[in-house]
Amino acid sequence: MQDRAFFDDKISFAFDSEIAEIKESGGMLAGVSLRDVFTGATRDLDVTGLFIAIGHDPRTELFTGQLDLDGEGYIKVASPSTRTSLSGVFAAGDVVDHTYRQAITAAGTGAAAALDAERYLAARGSRDAADEQRAAVAV
């Protein structure tokens, strides 16, 4: 799977980097600022979607004060959906899964988050596909 990702020209990698800032425009994700963990240099990356892999500890500090978190730092969702406490934001996988914390769980619940986002957008009555892509974020 790693080899396929390396050879896919639609995928880029940001090794030795961390997200320094999440940028928004009009309440939508507009990009991120990445910081090199060795040099401290930053660079901007225009993105309209963001998926964060957190490993075995929920690295959700980024969402403190923005989304409801439980006592262990996992994002609270309105189970069985992937809806969070913030309208239009959906969470899946490692950031909500206390038990398995595995890629397959993230993939399965990620699909559910995409469906929840689609239903959210349909209920909003977004005007065109470009608006729909930027209107919801799955974490």
N, CA, C and O of each residue as an XYZ file, in Angstrom:
556
protein
N       0.833     -1.188      0.000
C       0.000      0.000      0.000
C       0.878      1.252      0.000
O       0.560      2.233     -0.673
N       1.975      1.223      0.748
C       2.884      2.364      0.793
C       3.461      2.650     -0.588
O       3.534      3.807     -1.002
N       3.870      1.605     -1.302
C       4.418      1.792     -2.643
C       3.403      2.441     -3.571
O       3.753      3.330     -4.348
N       2.143      2.003     -3.497
C       1.100      2.602     -4.338
C       0.952      4.087     -4.022
O       0.803      4.907     -4.927
N       0.995      4.424     -2.749
C       0.868      5.831     -2.366
C       2.040      6.648     -2.894
O       1.846      7.752     -3.404
N       3.256      6.116     -2.777
C       4.437      6.835     -3.265
C       4.393      7.082     -4.767
O       4.905      8.096     -5.241
N       3.794      6.178     -5.512
C       3.758      6.303     -6.969
C       2.515      7.008     -7.489
O       2.371      7.182     -8.699
N       1.613      7.417     -6.603
C       0.401      8.129     -7.011
C       0.710      9.622     -7.039
O       1.004     10.214     -6.001
N       0.644     10.234     -8.223
C       1.007     11.653     -8.334
C      -0.007     12.592     -7.698
O       0.234     13.798     -7.627
N      -1.132     12.065     -7.237
C      -2.128     12.899     -6.549
C      -1.889     12.940     -5.038
O      -2.596     13.638     -4.311
N      -0.895     12.194     -4.576
C      -0.582     12.145     -3.146
C       0.783     12.775     -2.922
O       1.750     12.442     -3.606
N       0.854     13.686     -1.961
C       2.153     14.251     -1.586
C       2.372     13.964     -0.101
O       1.419     13.753      0.649
N       3.613     13.961      0.303
C       3.974     13.621      1.666
C       4.657     14.807      2.324
O       5.399     15.546      1.677
N       4.404     14.982      3.602
C       5.027     16.064      4.372
C       5.702     15.424      5.576
O       5.216     15.530      6.702
N       6.831     14.757      5.327
C       7.559     14.102      6.409
C       8.149     15.141      7.354
O       8.425     16.275      6.963
N       8.336     14.731      8.606
C       8.951     15.577      9.627
C       8.243     16.922      9.744
O       8.877     17.960      9.937
N       6.928     16.885      9.623
C       6.128     18.116      9.673
C       4.976     17.945     10.650
O       4.510     16.837     10.917
N       4.538     19.076     11.170
C       3.348     19.097     12.009
C       2.473     20.252     11.566
O       2.948     21.224     10.979
N       1.183     20.132     11.858
C       0.270     21.215     11.501
C       0.451     22.338     12.505
O       0.242     22.151     13.704
N       0.840     23.502     12.012
C       1.026     24.667     12.864
C      -0.265     25.477     12.954
O      -0.542     26.115     13.970
N      -1.048     25.442     11.881
C      -2.282     26.240     11.838
C      -3.232     25.633     10.824
O      -2.827     25.184      9.752
N      -4.503     25.631     11.186
C      -5.555     25.249     10.240
C      -6.210     26.544      9.796
O      -6.669     27.331     10.623
N      -6.252     26.763      8.492
C      -6.770     28.022      7.960
C      -8.195     27.827      7.449
O      -8.532     26.800      6.860
N      -9.012     28.835      7.689
C     -10.386     28.781      7.221
C     -10.748     30.053      6.496
O     -10.148     31.109      6.697
N     -11.742     29.923      5.653
C     -12.275     31.070      4.933
C     -13.773     30.877      4.827
O     -14.243     29.887      4.266
N     -14.514     31.816      5.364
C     -15.969     31.706      5.328
C     -16.488     30.499      6.081
O     -17.506     29.922      5.699
N     -15.802     30.108      7.152
C     -16.232     28.964      7.939
C     -15.874     27.626      7.325
O     -16.334     26.588      7.801
N     -15.062     27.629      6.279
C     -14.665     26.403      5.592
C     -13.153     26.223      5.675
O     -12.409     27.195      5.802
N     -12.708     24.973      5.603
C     -11.286     24.681      5.565
C     -10.688     25.246      4.285
O     -11.186     24.977      3.192
N      -9.618     26.031      4.417
C      -8.982     26.658      3.251
C      -7.528     26.226      3.089
O      -6.935     26.443      2.032
N      -6.949     25.621      4.116
C      -5.565     25.195      4.018
C      -4.963     24.969      5.383
O      -5.619     25.140      6.410
N      -3.696     24.578      5.376
C      -2.958     24.385      6.616
C      -1.584     25.010      6.475
O      -1.063     25.164      5.370
N      -1.016     25.362      7.599
C       0.374     25.792      7.652
C       1.142     24.656      8.311
O       0.810     24.232      9.418
N       2.170     24.165      7.625
C       2.991     23.073      8.146
C       4.296     23.618      8.697
O       4.884     24.539      8.130
N       4.749     23.034      9.820
C       6.018     23.436     10.425
C       6.966     22.241     10.400
O       6.606     21.148     10.837
N       8.171     22.452      9.891
C       9.207     21.424      9.900
C       9.652     21.226     11.347
O      10.040     22.187     12.012
N       9.599     19.989     11.837
C       9.901     19.729     13.247
C      11.382     19.900     13.574
O      11.735     20.002     14.748
N      12.259     19.934     12.565
C      13.684     20.106     12.813
C      14.136     21.555     12.662
O      14.915     22.053     13.475
N      13.649     22.231     11.622
C      14.114     23.595     11.354
C      13.152     24.663     11.866
O      13.555     25.807     12.079
N      11.898     24.305     12.062
C      10.902     25.283     12.473
C      10.333     26.087     11.318
O       9.425     26.894     11.518
N      10.852     25.882     10.105
C      10.353     26.597      8.926
C       8.908     26.191      8.653
O       8.531     25.034      8.842
N       8.117     27.144      8.212
C       6.720     26.855      7.899
C       6.465     27.035      6.411
O       7.158     27.781      5.719
N       5.446     26.323      5.946
C       4.996     26.487      4.568
C       3.493     26.263      4.538
O       2.952     25.491      5.329
N       2.830     26.942      3.620
C       1.394     26.824      3.486
C       1.040     25.759      2.461
O       1.734     25.575      1.461
N      -0.052     25.069      2.733
C      -0.544     24.037      1.834
C      -2.044     24.247      1.679
O      -2.791     24.155      2.653
N      -2.490     24.530      0.447
C      -3.914     24.721      0.177
C      -4.599     23.365      0.116
O      -4.278     22.545     -0.744
N      -5.545     23.124      1.028
C      -6.302     21.875      1.047
C      -7.761     22.186      1.356
O      -8.067     23.187      2.004
N      -8.657     21.324      0.891
C     -10.077     21.458      1.220
C     -10.565     20.272      2.020
O     -11.748     20.187      2.348
N      -9.657     19.344      2.341
C      -9.988     18.197      3.180
C      -8.804     17.888      4.065
O      -7.659     18.134      3.687
N      -9.074     17.347      5.248
C      -8.008     17.084      6.198
C      -8.336     15.828      6.980
O      -9.393     15.740      7.607
N      -7.440     14.858      6.948
C      -7.559     13.647      7.740
C      -6.285     13.527      8.563
O      -5.179     13.616      8.030
N      -6.449     13.324      9.858
C      -5.295     13.268     10.748
C      -5.204     11.871     11.338
O      -6.156     11.390     11.951
N      -4.057     11.216     11.155
C      -3.803      9.913     11.769
C      -3.115     10.168     13.106
O      -2.099     10.861     13.165
N      -3.667      9.611     14.170
C      -3.168      9.963     15.495
C      -2.492      8.828     16.237
O      -1.978      9.057     17.332
N      -2.466      7.622     15.706
C      -1.827      6.517     16.405
C      -2.660      6.007     17.557
O      -3.887      5.959     17.461
N      -2.017      5.625     18.648
C      -2.733      4.994     19.757
C      -3.208      5.966     20.828
O      -4.017      5.587     21.675
N      -2.745      7.170     20.815
C      -3.217      8.181     21.755
C      -3.989      9.220     20.961
O      -3.518      9.687     19.923
N      -5.166      9.583     21.438
C      -5.942     10.572     20.672
C      -5.296     11.948     20.743
O      -5.410     12.634     21.759
N      -4.629     12.353     19.694
C      -3.949     13.641     19.645
C      -4.952     14.699     19.200
O      -4.857     15.231     18.094
N      -5.895     14.991     20.051
C      -6.999     15.874     19.710
C      -6.896     17.240     20.369
O      -7.875     17.985     20.402
N      -5.716     17.581     20.897
C      -5.545     18.876     21.550
C      -5.961     20.020     20.626
O      -6.441     21.060     21.076
N      -5.769     19.807     19.347
C      -6.122     20.775     18.312
C      -7.595     21.193     18.401
O      -7.955     22.309     18.025
N      -8.434     20.291     18.900
C      -9.873     20.529     18.924
C     -10.390     21.022     20.272
O     -11.581     21.304     20.403
N      -9.520     21.130     21.274
C      -9.934     21.599     22.595
C     -10.577     22.975     22.463
O     -10.018     23.882     21.847
N     -11.746     23.110     23.045
C     -12.474     24.375     22.983
C     -13.283     24.556     21.707
O     -14.034     25.522     21.575
N     -13.128     23.623     20.762
C     -13.887     23.698     19.516
C     -14.902     22.565     19.405
O     -16.015     22.761     18.918
N     -14.500     21.366     19.869
C     -15.370     20.195     19.857
C     -15.433     19.624     21.265
O     -14.495     19.792     22.044
N     -16.536     18.945     21.601
C     -16.637     18.294     22.901
C     -15.749     17.057     22.917
O     -15.850     16.197     22.042
N     -14.868     16.976     23.930
C     -13.982     15.832     24.120
C     -14.353     15.134     25.419
O     -14.859     15.768     26.345
N     -14.104     13.829     25.490
C     -14.355     13.132     26.742
C     -13.131     13.259     27.658
O     -12.156     13.920     27.300
N     -13.178     12.635     28.823
C     -12.108     12.750     29.804
C     -10.771     12.192     29.358
O      -9.736     12.543     29.924
N     -10.776     11.315     28.335
C      -9.533     10.740     27.820
C      -9.044     11.459     26.572
O      -8.026     11.079     25.993
N      -9.764     12.498     26.155
C      -9.336     13.277     25.003
C      -9.916     12.844     23.674
O      -9.562     13.406     22.638
N     -10.808     11.849     23.676
C     -11.456     11.425     22.432
C     -12.605     12.371     22.100
O     -13.253     12.906     22.999
N     -12.858     12.576     20.806
C     -13.954     13.441     20.370
C     -15.276     12.730     20.613
O     -15.450     11.572     20.235
N     -16.205     13.433     21.245
C     -17.540     12.873     21.480
C     -18.363     12.995     20.201
O     -18.368     14.040     19.550
N     -19.062     11.910     19.847
C     -19.964     11.927     18.699
C     -21.344     11.495     19.157
O     -21.492     10.809     20.168
N     -22.361     11.911     18.392
C     -23.746     11.523     18.666
C     -23.960     10.132     18.078
O     -24.543      9.985     17.004
N     -23.484      9.118     18.789
C     -23.545      7.741     18.311
C     -24.994      7.324     18.075
O     -25.851      7.689     18.881
N     -25.310      6.594     17.039
C     -24.408      5.869     16.166
C     -23.902      6.688     14.977
O     -23.248      6.130     14.096
N     -24.180      7.985     14.925
C     -23.683      8.804     13.814
C     -22.261      9.253     14.115
O     -21.684      8.869     15.133
N     -21.705     10.054     13.240
C     -20.359     10.599     13.440
C     -20.408     12.099     13.720
O     -19.378     12.772     13.699
N     -21.623     12.629     13.985
C     -21.792     14.061     14.259
C     -21.088     14.459     15.549
O     -21.161     13.753     16.555
N     -20.409     15.591     15.506
C     -19.759     16.136     16.696
C     -20.634     17.264     17.250
O     -21.743     17.500     16.772
N     -20.124     17.938     18.243
C     -20.856     19.042     18.863
C     -20.896     20.287     17.987
O     -21.613     21.234     18.310
N     -20.147     20.313     16.891
C     -20.109     21.457     15.986
C     -20.782     21.081     14.673
O     -20.370     20.135     14.001
N     -21.800     21.814     14.319
C     -22.558     21.525     13.107
C     -21.655     21.477     11.880
O     -20.857     22.383     11.641
N     -21.798     20.389     11.100
C     -21.019     20.239      9.881
C     -19.659     19.607     10.065
O     -18.911     19.463      9.099
N     -19.316     19.222     11.304
C     -18.040     18.554     11.570
C     -18.337     17.142     12.060
O     -19.126     16.942     12.983
N     -17.692     16.171     11.427
C     -17.920     14.768     11.715
C     -16.591     14.113     12.068
O     -15.562     14.446     11.480
N     -16.602     13.188     13.019
C     -15.362     12.544     13.455
C     -15.487     11.032     13.331
O     -16.555     10.458     13.545
N     -14.369     10.400     12.980
C     -14.366      8.955     12.794
C     -12.996      8.391     13.119
O     -12.003      9.117     13.166
N     -12.956      7.094     13.341
C     -11.688      6.395     13.508
C     -11.023      6.637     14.839
O     -11.673      6.658     15.884
N      -9.707      6.821     14.787
C      -8.888      6.877     15.992
C      -9.285      7.963     16.979
O      -9.093      7.788     18.183
N      -9.822      9.061     16.517
C     -10.155     10.154     17.434
C     -11.426      9.889     18.234
O     -11.714     10.606     19.192
N     -12.202      8.850     17.843
C     -13.412      8.508     18.589
C     -13.395      7.079     19.119
O     -14.230      6.727     19.952
N     -12.468      6.254     18.657
C     -12.463      4.824     18.945
C     -11.554      4.475     20.118
O     -10.333      4.433     19.970
N     -12.151      4.223     21.285
C     -11.399      3.857     22.489
C     -10.838      2.438     22.414
O      -9.836      2.130     23.058
N     -11.470      1.592     21.644
C     -11.172      0.166     21.713
C     -10.166     -0.321     20.685
O      -9.134     -0.882     21.053
N     -10.446     -0.118     19.400
C      -9.644     -0.757     18.366
C      -8.505      0.110     17.845
O      -7.401     -0.396     17.641
N      -8.740      1.392     17.627
C      -7.716      2.339     17.172
C      -6.905      1.777     16.016
O      -5.674      1.808     16.035
N      -7.593      1.268     15.022
C      -6.920      0.647     13.887
C      -7.388      1.276     12.588
O      -8.452      1.892     12.527
N      -6.586      1.113     11.558
C      -6.890      1.689     10.250
C      -8.218      1.201      9.712
O      -8.968      1.982      9.127
N      -8.528     -0.073      9.898
C      -9.777     -0.600      9.346
C     -10.982      0.052     10.010
O     -11.992      0.301      9.353
N     -10.885      0.328     11.297
C     -11.965      1.024     11.993
C     -12.102      2.435     11.445
O     -13.214      2.909     11.213
N     -10.973      3.107     11.238
C     -11.001      4.462     10.688
C     -11.603      4.465      9.292
O     -12.365      5.369      8.950
N     -11.273      3.467      8.483
C     -11.812      3.400      7.125
C     -13.316      3.207      7.160
O     -14.043      3.879      6.429
N     -13.791      2.303      7.996
C     -15.229      2.043      8.077
C     -16.004      3.235      8.601
O     -17.008      3.635      8.010
N     -15.546      3.808      9.709
C     -16.267      4.955     10.256
C     -16.021      6.206      9.427
O     -16.831      7.133      9.445
N     -14.896      6.240      8.693
C     -14.654      7.363      7.779
C     -15.697      7.408      6.688
O     -16.155      8.485      6.305
N     -16.082      6.235      6.179
C     -17.153      6.168      5.180
C     -18.461      6.655      5.783
O     -19.234      7.347      5.121
N     -18.711      6.295      7.040
C     -19.915      6.767      7.717
C     -19.887      8.284      7.873
O     -20.911      8.945      7.703
N     -18.717      8.837      8.198
C     -18.591     10.287      8.324
C     -18.865     10.960      6.991
O     -19.498     12.015      6.953
N     -18.400     10.370      5.899
C     -18.663     10.932      4.574
C     -20.157     10.929      4.277
O     -20.682     11.893      3.720
N     -20.842      9.852      4.644
C     -22.292      9.794      4.443
C     -23.002     10.829      5.310
O     -23.930     11.492      4.847
N     -22.575     10.972      6.565
C     -23.167     11.988      7.439
C     -22.941     13.383      6.871
O     -23.843     14.220      6.912
N     -21.742     13.646      6.337
C     -21.447     14.944      5.732
C     -22.330     15.175      4.515
O     -22.842     16.276      4.316
N     -22.509     14.141      3.701
C     -23.368     14.257      2.516
C     -24.802     14.594      2.905
O     -25.429     15.451      2.283
N     -25.323     13.929      3.925
C     -26.687     14.204      4.395
C     -26.793     15.621      4.961
O     -27.792     16.309      4.752
N     -25.761     16.044      5.672
C     -25.734     17.404      6.211
C     -25.812     18.426      5.086
O     -26.577     19.389      5.158
N     -25.017     18.207      4.051
C     -24.998     19.131      2.913
C     -26.319     19.125      2.170
O     -26.798     20.180      1.752
N     -26.916     17.956      1.999
C     -28.213     17.865      1.318
C     -29.272     18.638      2.095
O     -30.117     19.311      1.505
N     -29.224     18.539      3.414
C     -30.184     19.259      4.244
C     -29.971     20.769      4.162
O     -30.922     21.542      4.281
N     -28.715     21.188      3.957
C     -28.396     22.613      3.819
C     -28.817     23.154      2.475
O     -29.053     24.354      2.330
N     -28.914     22.264      1.473
C     -29.274     22.705      0.134
C     -28.156     23.466     -0.540
O     -28.406     24.500     -1.159
N     -26.906     22.975     -0.435
C     -25.770     23.630     -1.087
C     -26.031     23.781     -2.569
O     -26.680     22.934     -3.183
N     -25.516     24.879     -3.154
C     -25.825     25.225     -4.539
C     -25.038     24.454     -5.577
O     -25.595     24.090     -6.612
N     -23.768     24.192     -5.340
C     -23.008     23.479     -6.367
C     -21.972     22.574     -5.745
O     -21.731     22.626     -4.539
N     -21.366     21.753     -6.556
C     -20.430     20.738     -6.071
C     -19.234     21.353     -5.364
O     -18.767     20.799     -4.369
N     -18.722     22.481     -5.847
C     -17.566     23.118     -5.208
C     -17.918     23.558     -3.791
O     -17.136     23.364     -2.861
N     -19.103     24.154     -3.632
C     -19.546     24.524     -2.282
C     -19.668     23.297     -1.405
O     -19.294     23.334     -0.233
N     -20.192     22.199     -1.958
C     -20.392     20.998     -1.180
C     -19.072     20.407     -0.709
O     -18.995     19.897      0.408
N     -18.037     20.464     -1.531
C     -16.741     19.921     -1.128
C     -16.171     20.658      0.057
O     -15.513     20.055      0.905
N     -16.410     21.946      0.132
C     -15.814     22.759      1.192
C     -16.714     22.920      2.399
O     -16.268     23.459      3.412
N     -17.968     22.476      2.339
C     -18.931     22.807      3.376
C     -18.821     21.954      4.627
O     -19.221     22.406      5.699
N     -18.304     20.763      4.536
C     -18.224     19.901      5.716
C     -16.823     19.314      5.834
O     -16.126     19.106      4.840
N     -16.438     19.059      7.060
C     -15.119     18.492      7.328
C     -15.314     17.210      8.104
O     -16.060     17.182      9.082
N     -14.657     16.156      7.683
C     -14.630     14.909      8.448
C     -13.263     14.820      9.084
O     -12.245     14.942      8.402
N     -13.234     14.606     10.400
C     -11.980     14.543     11.149
C     -11.536     13.115     11.278
O     -10.496     12.844     11.877
